[in-house]
Amino acid sequence: MTTATPQPRAFRRTSTRTWLGLPLYDIRFEQDPIDPRLPAIAKGVVAVGGRARGLIAAGIEARGVLSFGVLSIGVISSGVASVGLLALGTCALGLVAGAGVLAIAPFAFGVQAIGVVAGGVQAFGWKVLFSVGG
């Protein structure tokens, strides 16, 4: 007796209106047609999906000006692992400022903060604003 593996359900909603060649919104939760092991990429002004690319992006892997996700890359990014000019998250790497459990940036604030100006439980930097630990 064989059992069939259920196929994941696909969901996609895309705006018909565009701005600078991108749809206003793209919500995409389906497998990538080229590599079915990966989620498909949602691209739009507002992009939501497993992998999202847009001005505002939200997903497991998000890239955009304003991005939210597990892995977040953007000008302002928030997520578990975030990289950007302003990064907020569990592990934040900011080019200007960062805040999180581990924050590395010129202006860093968090449990462990490393930066030129730093503040946190364990802060390391040229100018330590506050530090509870050694």
C-alpha positions in Angstrom: 0.0 0.0 0.0 1.4 3.4 -1.0 0.6 6.7 0.5 0.8 9.8 -1.5 2.7 12.7 -0.1 0.4 15.8 0.0 1.6 18.6 -2.1 1.9 22.0 -0.3 -0.7 24.4 -1.2 0.4 27.5 -3.2 -0.8 31.0 -2.5 -0.1 34.0 -4.6 -1.7 37.5 -4.9 -0.2 40.1 -7.1 -1.3 43.7 -7.8 -2.2 44.5 -11.4 -1.0 48.1 -10.8 2.7 48.8 -11.0 5.1 51.4 -9.8 8.5 51.7 -11.4 8.0 48.3 -13.0 7.1 46.5 -9.8 3.7 45.4 -8.7 2.3 47.4 -5.8 2.1 44.2 -3.7 3.2 40.6 -4.2 2.2 38.0 -1.7 3.7 34.7 -2.6 3.8 31.4 -0.6 4.8 28.7 -3.1 7.8 26.7 -4.2 10.4 28.1 -6.6 9.7 26.6 -10.0 13.5 26.3 -10.8 14.5 24.8 -7.4 11.6 23.3 -5.6 13.6 23.0 -2.3 13.4 26.8 -2.0 10.4 29.1 -1.6 9.6 31.3 -4.6 10.7 35.0 -4.6 8.0 37.6 -4.0 8.9 40.9 -5.8 7.0 44.1 -5.4 6.8 47.5 -3.7 5.4 45.5 -0.8 6.6 41.9 -0.9 5.6 39.2 1.4 6.7 35.5 1.2 9.3 33.0 2.0 11.9 35.1 0.1 10.8 38.7 -0.4 12.4 41.5 -2.4 10.8 45.0 -2.4 10.8 48.5 -0.9 8.9 46.9 2.1 9.8 43.2 2.4 8.6 40.7 4.9 9.5 37.0 4.9 11.9 34.3 6.0 14.6 36.0 3.9 13.7 39.6 3.3 15.6 42.3 1.3 14.4 45.8 1.0 14.5 49.4 2.1 12.4 48.4 5.1 12.7 44.7 5.8 11.4 42.3 8.4 12.3 38.6 8.5 14.4 35.8 10.0 17.3 37.0 7.7 16.7 40.6 7.0 18.9 42.9 4.8 17.9 46.5 4.2 18.3 50.1 5.0 16.2 49.6 8.1 16.0 45.9 9.0 14.5 44.0 11.8 14.8 40.3 12.3 16.6 37.4 14.0 19.7 38.1 11.9 19.6 41.6 10.5 22.0 43.7 8.5 21.5 47.3 7.4 22.2 51.0 8.1 19.8 50.6 11.1 19.6 47.0 12.3 17.3 45.7 15.0 17.2 42.1 16.0 18.7 39.2 17.9 21.9 39.5 16.0 22.2 43.0 14.5 25.0 44.3 12.3 24.4 47.9 11.5 26.5 50.3 9.4 25.2 53.3 11.4 23.3 51.9 14.4 22.3 48.5 15.8 20.2 47.2 18.7 19.6 43.7 19.9 20.9 40.8 21.9 24.2 41.1 20.0 24.6 44.5 18.3 27.7 45.4 16.3 27.6 48.9 14.9 29.2 52.4 15.3 26.3 53.1 17.7 25.4 49.8 19.4 22.9 49.1 22.1 22.0 45.7 23.4 22.8 42.9 25.8 26.2 42.6 24.2 27.0 45.8 22.3 30.2 46.4 20.3 30.7 49.8 18.7 32.4 53.2 18.9 29.5 54.3 21.1 28.0 51.4 23.0 25.5 50.7 25.8 24.2 47.5 27.3 24.7 44.7 29.8 28.2 44.1 28.3 29.3 47.0 26.3 32.6 47.4 24.5 33.6 50.5 22.7 35.5 53.8 22.7 32.7 55.6 24.5 30.7 53.3 26.8 27.4 55.0 27.7 26.4 52.4 30.3 27.4 48.9 31.1 26.3 46.6 33.9 28.9 43.8 33.2 32.6 43.9 33.1 
